[in-house]
């Protein structure tokens, strides 16, 4: 029994969309992403005492991020504009704006995390958010059961 239908030509509709909407001679950002957006990759690591959220965001600085916690939702936002200086007398026929922005959200139930002790740092292109667990939510250490 199959759980999924197989499509003989899965990329065919996308090919026709691309044929009529993309400029194949312009290899800018528009041709590299179907949504024209970039969302940083995230790792969520659980340990005995905490969760750690690692977000890959190279080329940014800590002032480019805003982290908020409201109603059990951790919200990470960023907006970065790159302004290039225009020299006097310089003319250009095409200049594309350059900015990056994203929003990522995570649900943090109060019954599991101690939101008063959340800490964040940014180093070597990685944003790290340490989210401690409440004492009652920590996993008990494994114990050995003696066989009699």
N, CA, C and O of each residue as an XYZ file, in Angstrom:
592
protein
N       0.844     -1.171      0.000
C       0.000      0.000      0.000
C       0.893      1.238      0.000
O       1.834      1.327      0.789
N       0.603      2.184     -0.875
C       1.376      3.410     -0.954
C       0.757      4.480     -0.060
O      -0.464      4.613      0.021
N       1.629      5.245      0.611
C       1.150      6.346      1.430
C       1.130      7.653      0.655
O       0.421      8.589      1.024
N       1.913      7.718     -0.425
C       1.981      8.945     -1.211
C       1.740      8.632     -2.677
O       2.135      7.578     -3.176
N       1.085      9.564     -3.359
C       0.915      9.400     -4.794
C       2.218      9.813     -5.464
O       2.854     10.784     -5.053
N       2.607      9.089     -6.477
C       3.804      9.489     -7.202
C       3.396     10.277     -8.428
O       2.415      9.954     -9.099
N       4.157     11.305     -8.704
C       3.905     12.161     -9.849
C       5.014     11.883    -10.861
O       6.194     12.046    -10.549
N       4.647     11.469    -12.051
C       5.633     11.115    -13.060
C       6.463     12.325    -13.461
O       7.662     12.198    -13.709
N       5.837     13.497    -13.526
C       6.528     14.721    -13.909
C       6.365     15.779    -12.817
O       5.644     16.755    -13.022
N       7.021     15.608    -11.652
C       6.782     16.521    -10.543
C       7.240     17.948    -10.808
O       6.668     18.877    -10.237
N       8.235     18.160    -11.641
C       8.769     19.503    -11.863
C       8.155     20.190    -13.073
O       8.490     21.339    -13.361
N       7.267     19.513    -13.785
C       6.717     20.077    -15.009
C       5.947     21.390    -14.789
O       6.183     22.341    -15.533
N       5.032     21.490    -13.798
C       4.351     22.774    -13.584
C       5.333     23.893    -13.225
O       5.189     25.020    -13.698
N       6.339     23.582    -12.382
C       7.339     24.582    -12.003
C       8.136     25.028    -13.229
O       8.466     26.207    -13.352
N       8.447     24.104    -14.130
C       9.191     24.432    -15.344
C       8.423     25.446    -16.191
O       8.998     26.421    -16.674
N       7.115     25.210    -16.368
C       6.317     26.136    -17.176
C       6.165     27.490    -16.494
O       6.175     28.526    -17.160
N       6.022     27.489    -15.157
C       5.974     28.761    -14.434
C       7.269     29.528    -14.649
O       7.251     30.722    -14.947
N       8.396     28.835    -14.497
C       9.700     29.475    -14.668
C       9.899     29.960    -16.099
O      10.492     31.016    -16.319
N       9.415     29.205    -17.062
C       9.600     29.552    -18.463
C       8.971     30.911    -18.783
O       9.517     31.687    -19.567
N       7.814     31.189    -18.166
C       7.107     32.426    -18.478
C       7.358     33.558    -17.492
O       7.046     34.708    -17.800
N       7.908     33.272    -16.322
C       8.055     34.334    -15.327
C       9.499     34.707    -15.015
O       9.738     35.808    -14.522
N      10.463     33.845    -15.280
C      11.852     34.146    -14.940
C      12.623     34.664    -16.142
O      12.365     34.284    -17.284
N      13.559     35.529    -15.860
C      14.481     36.023    -16.878
C      15.723     35.146    -16.799
O      16.531     35.312    -15.886
N      15.892     34.228    -17.727
C      16.988     33.270    -17.673
C      18.355     33.895    -17.916
O      19.376     33.240    -17.708
N      18.391     35.144    -18.352
C      19.668     35.812    -18.566
C      20.067     36.674    -17.372
O      21.151     37.258    -17.363
N      19.201     36.756    -16.367
C      19.499     37.509    -15.155
C      19.733     36.496    -14.043
O      18.786     35.881    -13.552
N      20.989     36.318    -13.644
C      21.320     35.319    -12.629
C      21.444     35.947    -11.255
O      22.312     35.559    -10.473
N      20.592     36.911    -10.950
C      20.567     37.534     -9.628
C      19.854     36.647     -8.635
O      19.624     35.466     -8.891
N      19.509     37.221     -7.507
C      18.864     36.486     -6.417
C      17.530     35.888     -6.834
O      17.158     34.821     -6.344
N      16.797     36.552     -7.732
C      15.471     36.081     -8.108
C      15.510     34.693     -8.724
O      14.539     33.948     -8.596
N      16.584     34.323     -9.382
C      16.656     33.012    -10.007
C      17.169     31.924     -9.068
O      17.194     30.753     -9.444
N      17.572     32.283     -7.878
C      18.117     31.302     -6.956
C      17.126     30.811     -5.912
O      17.392     29.819     -5.234
N      15.998     31.479     -5.771
C      15.020     31.104     -4.756
C      13.618     31.215     -5.336
O      13.296     32.184     -6.024
N      12.793     30.225     -5.057
C      11.434     30.287     -5.585
C      10.578     31.277     -4.807
O       9.541     31.712     -5.308
N      10.990     31.645     -3.586
C      10.208     32.590     -2.785
C      10.863     33.953     -2.690
O      10.280     34.862     -2.099
N      12.052     34.133     -3.247
C      12.812     35.375     -3.172
C      13.102     35.786     -1.733
O      13.251     36.977     -1.459
N      13.188     34.828     -0.803
C      13.503     35.125      0.580
C      14.553     34.148      1.084
O      14.764     33.081      0.508
N      15.194     34.529      2.153
C      16.160     33.663      2.799
C      15.849     33.638      4.281
O      15.759     34.689      4.914
N      15.688     32.475      4.831
C      15.457     32.323      6.263
C      16.630     31.529      6.816
O      16.915     30.434      6.332
N      17.318     32.068      7.829
C      18.475     31.360      8.378
C      18.101     29.988      8.926
O      17.025     29.797      9.492
N      19.011     29.044      8.744
C      18.824     27.700      9.269
C      18.958     27.723     10.790
O      19.733     28.503     11.341
N      18.192     26.856     11.463
C      18.168     26.824     12.922
C      18.378     25.401     13.418
O      17.821     24.450     12.870
N      19.192     25.266     14.465
C      19.314     24.016     15.212
C      18.710     24.250     16.587
O      18.942     25.295     17.195
N      17.933     23.287     17.086
C      17.419     23.342     18.448
C      17.962     22.124     19.164
O      17.680     20.986     18.790
N      18.754     22.381     20.211
C      19.439     21.314     20.934
C      18.862     21.241     22.344
O      18.784     22.248     23.048
N      18.461     20.044     22.745
C      17.933     19.866     24.097
C      18.963     19.138     24.941
O      19.494     18.106     24.532
N      19.245     19.677     26.118
C      20.101     18.996     27.095
C      19.272     18.763     28.356
O      18.081     19.074     28.397
N      19.905     18.223     29.360
C      19.213     17.954     30.619
C      18.659     19.231     31.236
O      17.549     19.238     31.769
N      19.448     20.332     31.163
C      19.098     21.573     31.849
C      18.457     22.642     30.979
O      17.842     23.569     31.506
N      18.586     22.537     29.645
C      18.168     23.671     28.819
C      17.921     23.269     27.371
O      18.160     22.135     26.955
N      17.431     24.256     26.625
C      17.358     24.183     25.170
C      18.312     25.251     24.650
O      18.459     26.308     25.265
N      18.958     24.980     23.527
C      19.790     25.975     22.870
C      19.312     26.110     21.437
O      19.213     25.123     20.707
N      19.015     27.345     21.039
C      18.646     27.633     19.658
C      19.872     28.246     18.999
O      20.377     29.272     19.455
N      20.352     27.623     17.929
C      21.476     28.145     17.160
C      20.960     28.558     15.793
O      20.325     27.768     15.095
N      21.236     29.794     15.416
C      20.778     30.309     14.126
C      21.995     30.749     13.318
O      22.796     31.562     13.778
N      22.125     30.204     12.110
C      23.227     30.578     11.226
C      22.897     31.898     10.545
O      21.966     31.974      9.743
N      23.666     32.945     10.867
C      23.431     34.266     10.293
C      24.778     34.957     10.068
O      25.077     35.954     10.725
N      25.589     34.438      9.149
C      26.907     35.027      8.919
C      26.809     36.417      8.299
O      25.853     36.729      7.588
N      27.811     37.243      8.577
C      27.859     38.572      8.003
C      27.016     39.593      8.729
O      26.919     40.737      8.286
N      26.405     39.210      9.830
C      25.571     40.136     10.587
C      26.285     40.477     11.889
O      27.322     39.894     12.205
N      25.733     41.413     12.636
C      26.260     41.737     13.956
C      25.117     41.668     14.955
O      23.950     41.597     14.570
N      25.452     41.690     16.232
C      24.395     41.520     17.238
C      23.380     42.661     17.209
O      22.240     42.472     17.634
N      23.767     43.841     16.717
C      22.810     44.955     16.637
C      21.768     44.752     15.530
O      20.770     45.472     15.484
N      21.992     43.778     14.637
C      21.039     43.493     13.562
C      19.854     42.641     14.031
O      18.891     42.465     13.286
N      19.916     42.112     15.259
C      18.872     41.215     15.763
C      18.027     41.894     16.827
O      18.486     42.785     17.543
N      16.783     41.450     16.911
C      15.903     41.839     18.006
C      15.219     40.561     18.475
O      14.634     39.829     17.677
N      15.296     40.303     19.768
C      14.703     39.093     20.342
C      13.678     39.536     21.376
O      13.986     40.313     22.279
N      12.444     39.030     21.230
C      11.357     39.384     22.141
C      10.663     38.125     22.627
O      10.611     37.117     21.921
N      10.134     38.192     23.835
C       9.332     37.104     24.384
C       7.998     37.690     24.813
O       7.939     38.583     25.658
N       6.923     37.172     24.218
C       5.587     37.657     24.551
C       4.596     36.504     24.453
O       4.526     35.817     23.434
N       3.829     36.299     25.526
C       2.804     35.244     25.553
C       3.339     33.889     25.123
O       2.750     33.224     24.271
N       4.457     33.481     25.712
C       5.083     32.181     25.451
C       5.639     32.029     24.038
O       5.920     30.908     23.614
N       5.805     33.121     23.304
C       6.354     33.062     21.950
C       7.660     33.849     21.913
O       7.693     35.047     22.195
N       8.737     33.144     21.559
C      10.037     33.773     21.360
C      10.111     34.198     19.900
O       9.949     33.375     18.999
N      10.353     35.475     19.669
C      10.354     36.028     18.315
C      11.731     36.626     18.025
O      12.198     37.514     18.738
N      12.369     36.125     16.970
C      13.675     36.618     16.543
C      13.464     37.340     15.219
O      13.005     36.744     14.245
N      13.800     38.622     15.188
C      13.661     39.389     13.955
C      14.999     40.026     13.611
O      15.837     40.272     14.478
N      15.169     40.280     12.335
C      16.382     40.948     11.881
C      16.084     41.737     10.622
O      15.281     41.332      9.781
N      16.744     42.859     10.518
C      16.673     43.668      9.302
C      18.022     44.341      9.151
O      18.499     45.018     10.062
N      18.630     44.150      7.997
C      19.943     44.727      7.734
C      19.933     45.345      6.349
O      19.632     44.683      5.355
N      20.268     46.623      6.302
C      20.380     47.315      5.019
C      21.848     47.550      4.715
O      22.630     47.901      5.599
N      22.211     47.356      3.465
C      23.574     47.618      3.025
C      23.516     48.817      2.094
O      22.964     48.744      0.996
N      24.091     49.911      2.546
C      24.085     51.122      1.733
C      25.458     51.299      1.102
O      26.477     51.307      1.792
N      25.468     51.439     -0.199
C      26.716     51.659     -0.913
C      26.830     53.142     -1.228
O      25.887     53.763     -1.720
N      27.983     53.691     -0.942
C      28.212     55.109     -1.164
C      28.288     55.397     -2.659
O      28.952     54.682     -3.409
N      27.601     56.451     -3.079
C      27.639     56.877     -4.475
C      28.609     58.042     -4.573
O      28.449     59.061     -3.901
N      29.617     57.876     -5.418
C      30.620     58.930     -5.584
C      30.077     60.041     -6.472
O      29.223     59.809     -7.328
N      30.583     61.243     -6.254
C      30.138     62.397     -7.019
C      30.418     62.183     -8.506
O      31.520     61.796     -8.895
N      29.407     62.441     -9.321
C      29.547     62.280    -10.766
C      29.313     60.856    -11.250
O      29.330     60.602    -12.454
N      29.098     59.931    -10.333
C      28.885     58.527    -10.715
C      27.447     58.336    -11.188
O      26.502     58.802    -10.552
N      27.303     57.659    -12.285
C      25.968     57.361    -12.817
C      25.832     55.851    -12.940
O      26.801     55.143    -13.214
N      24.637     55.385    -12.737
C      24.381     53.971    -12.951
C      23.009     53.819    -13.575
O      22.093     54.594    -13.300
N      22.882     52.811    -14.416
C      21.598     52.567    -15.071
C      20.779     51.528    -14.315
O      19.575     51.399    -14.534
N      21.434     50.793    -13.428
C      20.720     49.813    -12.608
C      21.430     49.698    -11.269
O      22.642     49.487    -11.209
N      20.668     49.837    -10.207
C      21.208     49.672     -8.863
C      20.140     48.981     -8.045
O      19.039     49.509     -7.895
N      20.442     47.824     -7.520
C      19.465     47.062     -6.757
C      19.655     47.314     -5.274
O      20.777     47.323     -4.768
N      18.546     47.517     -4.587
C      18.602     47.709     -3.150
C      19.106     46.434     -2.510
O      18.868     45.340     -3.023
N      19.789     46.566     -1.409
C      20.308     45.393     -0.733
C      19.899     45.429      0.732
O      20.388     46.256      1.502
N      19.006     44.534      1.110
C      18.654     44.396      2.512
C      18.205     42.963      2.764
O      17.759     42.252      1.863
N      18.340     42.576      4.003
C      17.918     41.243      4.425
C      16.996     41.419      5.618
O      17.232     42.271      6.474
N      15.956     40.620      5.672
C      15.099     40.635      6.850
C      14.453     39.263      7.005
O      14.227     38.545      6.031
N      14.164     38.922      8.252
C      13.471     37.666      8.525
C      12.836     37.743      9.904
O      13.182     38.593     10.725
N      11.897     36.830     10.137
C      11.263     36.656     11.444
C      11.150     35.158     11.682
O      10.662     34.423     10.824
N      11.598     34.710     12.835
C      11.419     33.310     13.245
C      10.753     33.325     14.606
O      11.094     34.152     15.451
N       9.807     32.423     14.833
C       9.129     32.350     16.119
C       9.179     30.919     16.653
O       9.202     29.951     15.894
N       9.196     30.818     17.989
C       9.229     29.532     18.672
C       8.304     29.608     19.880
O       8.324     30.586     20.627
N       7.500     28.574     20.064
C       6.598     28.511     21.214
C       7.369     27.961     22.405
O       7.970     26.890     22.318
N       7.354     28.697     23.526
C       8.052     28.288     24.750
C       7.040     28.178     25.884
O       6.732     29.182     26.526
N       6.520     26.991     26.144
C       5.528     26.844     27.217
C       6.127     27.180     28.580
O       7.213     26.709     28.919
N       5.422     27.991     29.358
C       5.907     28.395     30.685
C       6.078     27.200     31.613
O       6.873     27.253     32.551
N       5.351     26.143     31.363
C       5.467     24.959     32.216
C       6.791     24.234     32.001
O       7.171     23.397     32.820
N       7.497     24.537     30.919
C       8.743     23.841     30.596
C       9.975     24.735     30.760
O      10.995     24.280     31.277
N       9.898     25.986     30.335
C      11.085     26.846     30.341
C      11.009     27.931     31.410
O       9.929     28.374     31.801
N      12.188     28.342     31.869
C      12.304     29.446     32.819
C      12.644     30.686     32.003
O      13.816     30.988     31.779
N      11.614     31.399     31.560
C      11.825     32.501     30.625
C      12.536     33.712     31.243
O      12.970     34.598     30.507
N      12.663     33.772     32.558
C      13.358     34.894     33.186
C      14.878     34.773     33.073
O      15.595     35.731     33.361
N      15.373     33.613     32.660
C      16.827     33.385     32.595
C      17.343     33.149     31.175
O      18.441     32.619     31.004
N      16.579     33.528     30.163
C      17.006     33.343     28.772
C      18.168     34.285     28.470
O      18.130     35.460     28.836
N      19.199     33.768     27.802
C      20.376     34.562     27.435
C      20.668     34.356     25.957
O      20.412     33.285     25.407
N      21.211     35.397     25.313
C      21.546     35.311     23.891
C      22.950     35.848     23.662
O      23.415     36.743     24.367
N      23.623     35.273     22.649
C      24.941     35.752     22.250
C      25.090     35.562     20.747
O      24.408     34.736     20.142
N      25.989     36.337     20.157
C      26.275     36.223     18.721
C      27.781     36.185     18.547
O      28.490     37.105     18.952
N      28.264     35.101     17.936
C      29.701     34.943     17.737
C      29.963     34.083     16.504
O      29.325     33.049     16.307
N      30.905     34.521     15.684
C      31.325     33.783     14.490
C      30.155     33.404     13.577
O      30.124     32.294     13.047
N      29.203     34.306     13.389
C      28.095     34.072     12.473
C      26.970     33.216     13.020
O      26.054     32.856     12.280
N      27.019     32.882     14.310
C      25.983     32.050     14.927
C      25.331     32.814     16.078
O      26.009     33.244     17.013
N      24.006     32.979     16.001
C      23.232     33.528     17.109
C      22.823     32.348     17.988
O      22.201     31.401     17.506
N      23.168     32.401     19.272
C      22.826     31.327     20.217
C      21.912     31.885     21.297
O      22.195     32.922     21.897
N      20.821     31.185     21.531
C      19.888     31.575     22.581
C      19.779     30.392     23.542
O      19.353     29.303     23.158
N      20.168     30.620     24.784
C      20.121     29.589     25.823
C      18.823     29.758     26.590
O      18.560     30.820     27.153
N      18.007     28.704     26.611
C      16.691     28.741     27.257
C      16.678     27.683     28.359
O      16.488     26.500     28.075
N      16.878     28.097     29.618
C      16.902     27.122     30.714
C      15.537     26.479     30.952
O      14.496     27.095     30.723
N      15.562     25.245     31.410
C      14.325     24.545     31.770
C      13.989     24.827     33.234
O      14.869     25.123     34.042
N      12.710     24.729     33.557
C      12.280     24.794     34.953
C      12.732     23.506     35.644
O      12.895     22.470     35.000
N      12.928     23.582     36.933
C      13.381     22.412     37.698
C      12.443     21.218     37.505
O      12.893     20.085     37.335
N      11.132     21.487     37.535
C      10.163     20.386     37.421
C      10.102     19.795     36.005
O       9.554     18.709     35.818
N      10.650     20.488     35.019
C      10.618     19.990     33.637
C      11.893     19.258     33.253
O      11.955     18.631     32.195
N      12.907     19.333     34.101
C      14.174     18.663     33.783
C      13.989     17.155     33.814
O      13.284     16.611     34.664
N      14.628     16.506     32.880
C      14.543     15.056     32.808
C      15.333     14.441     33.957
O      16.449     14.876     34.241
N      14.773     13.446     34.613
C      15.532     12.811     35.691
C      16.725     12.045     35.105
O      16.668     11.516     33.995
N      17.784     12.007     35.878
C      18.973     11.275     35.433
C      18.640      9.790     35.374
O      17.875      9.291     36.200
N      19.207      9.085     34.405
C      18.925      7.648     34.336
C      19.464      6.947     35.591
O      20.509      7.316     36.127
N      18.740      5.951     36.034
C      19.204      5.185     37.192
C      19.177      3.708     36.856
O      18.366      3.230     36.063
N      20.070      3.030     37.471
C      20.189      1.588     37.234
C      19.260      0.853     38.204
O      19.210      1.153     39.396
N      18.541     -0.102     37.662
C      17.620     -0.900     38.469
C      18.237     -2.274     38.672
O      18.557     -2.976     37.714
N      18.393     -2.636     39.911
C      19.015     -3.903     40.242
C      18.039     -5.049     40.009
O      16.860     -4.956     40.349
N      18.537     -6.110     39.434
C      17.727     -7.308     39.183
C      17.967     -8.276     40.338
O      19.110     -8.606     40.656
N      16.884     -8.726     40.958
C      17.007     -9.658     42.092
C      16.557    -11.019     41.714
O      16.590    -11.931     42.540
